[in-house]
Amino acid sequence: MRVIINGIAALERKTGIGHYTDSLFRQLRVQQQADRVTLYPAGWTKGVIRFAREWVFGRTKKGATVFSVGDQREQHKSQLAALSTHSRDLARAAARTACHRHFRAVCARAGFDLYHEPNHLPWGSDLPTVTTIHDLSVLVHPEWHPADRVRAYERHFFRGMSYSRHFLAVSEFTRQEVIRHLGVSPERVTAVHNGIHPRYHPLPADEVDQALRELGLPRGYLLYVGTIEPRKNILLLMRAYCGLPAILRRAHPLVLVGGWGWKAKEIADYYDTTAQHQGVIHFGYMPDSSLPALYCGARALVYPSHYEGFGLPPVEMMASGGAVIASTAGSLVEVLGGHGCLIDPEDETGWRSALARILSDDDYVESLRQGALEFARRYTWDECARQTWAVYRAVAGR
């Protein structure tokens, strides 16, 4: 059996879906014969498509560079202003059409048995198709997303569903969402948890201290990792933190690691006018290689999201030996398995109290860590790939 995986999401600066695509592909190649699994695009086509997407979609690859909040917002504005909305939409449509046609040609001549779309919206194909659904936030909460993304889902999502013979969901929560909201029969949806990279584990103290010195951070900060967008509830987090006593904030800054996303103006304004003057530090996007030391140096990871299909950062924090404060929303209760402190995402007072306790009570921090490291070890890409391949075989009739 030969499988082709759409790797477009892994071409860009990786966030959740890009990591999923890349990690799953690599582990499948380890488990299976190399020629059984192919990532599209490859070779010279990969470079052409990456360049086209960076230009047409207004994105530039910045790798490990860390930007100030103002730099990122101004850069984003200038990119969007470079093309009129109409021209940009036409260019995107043309780029998608050309890419889809090339993909179909590759599938036709290479003799694949199955196509896996890891990013919600499968392309039309004559192959049996498996589609991964990470969450349904665009459909159930369109107000959290940019208008062009909502339009794309309105145009393509349900047509894409008709292409899909089977769906993978990254959690049981997401599986139930697909069944309930989309009316998909339960036997057509399989829950397969994400894995985490082996880089996330407790690090030696001197290695952590060296990394923190380079970043100018003390030990014991609060850490958030993820894109800054409305769904992540960062505004409530900053307000809760800024309401803490000054003595706690001076000793324990709140560190935000993640690029500015969509609809972030209100969050950015609060950061500019209030939060950055009261102990909140925004580092922007940071390379994956920097994250293990950041997790290990933190007092706790804070994750107040309104909605999650899986939620990798809390699991990565547990695998690093750290404590987690997370919301009760979406998949987080399932994925954390009873480890960590869970608070309603709308309860600002509750978040403030939890932050105060975790910054002042060492025994409480230790209690949150108990058993979390062992629990997180169950989330491996090896197991994710094994279960995914079993779904491939069932769908392809092998």
N, C-alpha and C positions, 0 to 999 in steps of 0.2 A: 504494500500500500504506500502510495506517495501523496504527501500533503503539501499544499502551498498555503502560507500564512501571509496575510497582508501586513507588511512591516512599515507602512507609512508613518504610523504614530511613533515609531522608534527612530525616525530620521532627525527629529527636532530635539531641542533641549528637553530631556526626559522628565516628565512628571509621572503620575500614577499609571496611566494606560501605556505610556512608552516603556516604563519599567516592566510592566506585565508582559508586553509583547516581546521585548528583548530577552527577559529572563526565561520565559516559557520556551521560546525558540531554542535558546542555548541548551537548556536542560533536555529538551526533546532530542537534540542532536547527540547529546551524551548517551541517552538511553537507547536510541535507535541507530540504525545505520545512517551515515551522514546524508546519503542521497535520498533518504525517505522524507526528509523535511526540508523545504526550501522557503526562504524569506524573500518576499517581493518588496521592493526592487533589488536587483543585484548588479554588480559590475558597473559599467559606465552609465547605465540607466539610473542607478541610485544617485549619482552625482547630479545628473540632469534634473531629476525630480526634486531633489533637495534644493537646488538653486532656484527652480521655478516656484516652489512653495515659499521660499524665503522672500522672493520678490513679490509674487502675486498676493500672498496673504499678509504681507507687511510684517514679517518676522525676521529677525537677524539672530544668528547664533553667537552667543557671548561666552559660552563655556563657563570658566571658573571666575570670570570677572564679577566683582561685587559692586553694585551701584548704589548710590544714595537714592532715597525716595524721589527726590526732585528730578534726578537724571532719568529714572525709569519712566516717570509720567511724561516728561517732555519728549523723550525718545518715542514713546508710544503715540503721542499726539502727532508728531511730525510724520511718522510712518502712515498713520491713517489719513493725514491731510494730503499725502503724495498723490493719491488717486481719488477722484470723485466716487461717491457711493455707487453710482450706476456703472461707471467704468470698472470699478473694482469687482462688482458682482459679475459683469460680463467676462472679465479676465479669469475669475475663479471658475466660472462655469466651463469656459473653454479648457482650462487646465484639467479640471476633473474629467471632462469628456475624453480628452486625449489620453489621460492616464488610464481610465477605465478600458478604453479600446486596446491599449497596449497590453494591459493585464489579461484581457480575454484572449488575445493572440498568444501570449505566453502559455496560458492554460491549455489552449487548443493544441499547440505543437509539442508540448513537453510531456503529455500523458499523465497528468495528475489524476488522482482518484477522489480527492476531497479538498475543499477550500475552507479555511478557517479565517473568519473576520474577527479580530480581537477588539474592535472599536465600534460596537453598536450598529453601524450602518453598512451592511454588506453591499458589494457591487454585484450587478447582474452577472450570473455565471451559469454555464451548463453543468457545473459540478455540484454534487451534494454539498450543502453549505452548513457549517456550524458557526453560530455567532455568539460572541461573549457580550453579556449585558452587565456592566459594572454598577449602574444605578439607573433610576428612571427620573432623576431630578429635573431634566429638561422638560419632561412631559407633565409631571405632577407639580412642579414649581417653576414655571417658565420665567417668573419675575426675577429669579436669581441669575439669569443667563443673558448674554448679549443677544440682540435681536437677530443677527445673522445666523447664529446657532439655532435659535428657535425656529426660524424660517426653514433651515436645512432639515430639521427634524420633521416639521410639518410636511415638507415635500417628499422626504425620502424614507422616514423611519418605517411606516407601515407597509410601504412597498418592499422595503428590505426584509421585513418580517416574512413576507410571502416567499422570498427567496430561500429562507432558512428552514432547513429540515429539523434542526435541533438547536437548543440554546444552552449555553453555559452561563451560570450566575455565580458571582464571586463570593456569595454567602447565602445561607438559607433565607435570610431576610430579603435579599434581592430576588431569590427564586420565588418567594411568595408574592412579592410585588409584581413580577412578570405574570404569574398565574392570575392574580386578582385584577390588576389594572388592564392587562392586555388580553385576557381570556384565553391564554395558551394552556393546553391540556397539560396536567402535571407530568405525564410521562415524556413530554418533549422538553423538559427543563431539568438540568442537572446542576446541583450546587457543588462547586469545586473551589475551595478556599485558595487565595493567593499564598505564595511563599514569601519569605524574606531572604535577603542576601546574607551569606555567611559572614560578611564583614561586621555584622551587628552582633557584638558580644562584649563582655566586660574587658576593658583595656587596662594595661598597667598605669599606675598613677602618674609616673613621670612622663609618659607619652601624652596623657590627657593634659597635664600641666603645661607642657611645651606648646601644644596646640592652642590652649586658651591664652597663653602669653602672647602668641602671635596675633590673636584676635583682640587682645586687650580686655579680656573677660575675667572676672573672678569666678571661683567655684561657687556653686549654690544658686545660680540663676534659675528662673523659670523659663521653659523653652516651648515655643510653638513651631511646628514644621508644616508647611503647606502653602499653597497659593493664597494670596490675600484677596478674598472675594466674599460677597454677602453670605453665601451658604455656610462659610466657615465660622461665622459669628464672632469675628475678631473685635468688632466694636464693643460688644458686651464684655468681652474679656479685658479689653483695655480700660473700660470704665470701672469694672470690678477691681482691677489692679490699682488704678489711680486712686481709688477710695481707701486703700490700705494706709496704715500709719507710715509716715515718712521714714522712720527708723528701719522698717522692714524693706521699703523700696530702695533705700540707699545700699543696703547690704545684699539685696537680691533683685537685680534688674530682671525685667521681662524681655526676653530675646525672641524676636520674630524672624524666622528664616523662611523665605519664600518670596517669589516675585509678585508684583502687583498684577492682579487679574482684572476681570471685567466688573463694571459697576462698583468701583472701589472709591469713588470720590468722597463720599461721606466718611468712610474709614480713614482715608488719607488726610482729610481735613482735620479730623480729631487727632490724628497722630501729629500733624504739623503744629496745631495750636496748643495742644495739651499734653498728649502722652509722652512725646519725646523729651519734654521738660520734667517729667516725673518718673523717669527710670525705665522707659520703654526704648529698646534699641532694635532697629530694623536693619538686618544685614542683606536683605534681598535674596535672590537665588544663590545657592551655594552648591558646589559640586558634591557628588555622592561621597567622594573620598573624605570630605570634611565632616560629614554627619556623625560617624561613630564617636569621635572625640566630643562633639557637641552634646550628644546624648549622655555620654558617660560623665560629663562635667556638670550636668544639670541637677538641680534639686528635684525637679519633677517635670514631666511633659504635661502641658495643658492643652486640651483639645475639645473646645466647646461647640463643635459643629452642630448645625441644625439637622443635617441629613448626611448619612454615609452609606455607601454600598458595601464597603469593607472597612477601610481605615488603616492604612499601613503604618503611619508614624507611631500610634500607640503600641502596636505589636513590636516594631523596631526598638522602641524604648524599653519594653519589657525584656526583649532579648539582650539588651545592653545592660541589664541588671537594674534598671531604674524604676521609679514610681510614676504612676499615671493618674491624672485627673481628667476625666472625659465626660461628655454629655451622655444622656440616656437615649439619644436619637439614633434612628436607623439600625445599622448592624452592630453598633459598638458594644452593646450588652452581650450579644452573641460572641463577637470576636474576642473580647477581653475575658470571657469565661469566669466572671466573678472576681477578677483581679483589678485593683485600682479603685479609685473613688469616682462614683457616677452621680452626676447632678443634672437636673432638668436644664436644657439649654436656654430657657427663658428666665431662669431664677438668678438674677444678678446678685441678690443678697446672698443666696446660697453659694455662688461662686466666690464672692468676696470672703465669706467665712471659711470656705475650704482652702483658699489661697493663704489666708492668715494662719490657719492651723498647720498647713504643710511647711510654712516658712519658720514656724516657731516650735514645732514639736518633732524632735528627732525620732522618738519611738513610733509616732504615727507614720512617718516616712518609711521606717523599716517595716512596719506592718503591711504597708502597701506593696513592698517589694517581695514579701514572703510568697514563694511558690510561683511568682510571675515569670521568672527566667525559665523554669522547667516547662511551664505551660506554653510559652512562646516557641519553644523548640519544635512543637508539632507543625508549625507553619513552614514547610520547606518547598522549594521549587521542584525537588525530586518527586515528592508526593503529588504536587499539582500536575506535573507532567505525566506521571503514571496514570492518574485518573482521567486526564484529558485525552490521552492516547486510547484509553478504554472506550471513551465516548466516540472518538473517531472510528474505531473498529466497528462499533455497533451501528453507527450511521452509515458507514460504507458497506455494511453487510459482510464484514470479514470476521 
